[in-house]
């Protein structure tokens, strides 16, 4: 069993966002952006033109929504209940568009490795 002398304490503890984003490297953000744009073309004929940076911002909003609870996700942008840490990242209509089109895999191709 390791002793306290063998445990390396990090110099600074990571925020939840910093820790979570360790799993979202540039390749994964680009893949999610590509699949989301592809899905929007498949469904509407027009790409929403999201970018890896915008997907990263979307993930940040999702994490904040998980911490700061409100009755509806729209409340974070509403005049009376506005939460600036979320509302300034992406406008509500853009957030809703990404939320509707967010994809991780091309739906036109079979995917047999689903978690049931």
N, C-alpha and C positions, 0 to 999 in steps of 0.2 A: 504494500500500500504506500503511495507516495506521501511524503511529508510536506509540510508547508514550505520547506526550503526548496523543493523541487517545482513548486507552482510559480509560474511567472505571471504576476499581476500586470495587466495592460497599463500603459502610462496614462491613457485616457479611456474611459468607458465610451463605447459607441452609442449614439442615439439609435432609436428603433429604426429610423429611416436609413441611417448609414449601415447598420447591420443587415437590414433586409436587402439593400441594394448591392451588397457583396455577391448576392446570388443572381443579380441581373446585370450581366456583363454587356458590353457593347454589342456582341453578336446576338444575344437574346433580345435586346431592345430593338435591334434592326429587324430581326425575324418577326417580332410581334407587330412592329410598324408595317412591315411588308404584308403580313397576313391580314391585318386590319384594313389596309388600303385595298387589297385584293377582294376581301369580302364586301366592302362597300361598292366596288365596281360590279361584283356578281349580283348584288341585291338591287342596286339603284342605277347602275350604268355609269356612275361617276365616283371617282376616288375622293376620299375625304382628305387626302394628302397629309396624313399625320407623319410625324418624324420620331426617331428614337428619343430625342429630348422631350418631345411632348408626351410620349408614353411614360417616360421617367416621371414627368410632372403629374401625370394621371395616377401613377402608382403612389406618389407622395400624398396626393389628395385622398386616395383610398385608405392609406394608413392613418391620416389625420381624422377621417370620418370614423374610423374604428376606435379612436381615442375620445373624440369630442362628439358625443351622441346628441342628435336632434331628431325630431319626429320624422322629417322628410329630408332627403338629400338636397332638395331645392331650398331648404331653410338656410343653408350656408351662404347663399347668394341673396336672399330676401332682404328688403330694406330694414325691417324691424329686428331680424335675427342674424344679420350678416356677420360672418366670421371671416375677417380679412385674411387670416393666414391661409385660408382655402380660396376665398373669392378672388384674390389678386393673381392666383397662379394661372387659371384658365377661366374664361367666361363660361357662364352656365350653359348656354346653347352649345358651345364647343364641347364641354364636358359631356353633355347628353349625347352628342353625336358620337364621340369616342366610345362612350359607355354602350351605345347601341351596336356599334360595329366591331368592338374589340374581339379579336380572334387570335388563336395560337396555332391553328392548323388550317390548311386549305380544305374546306368542307366538300369540295368536289372530288376529293381523293379519299379512298377508304382508309380508315385508321383502326386497326384491330387491337391496339394496345390501350383500350379505355379502362379506366378504373371503375369497376361496377359497385 
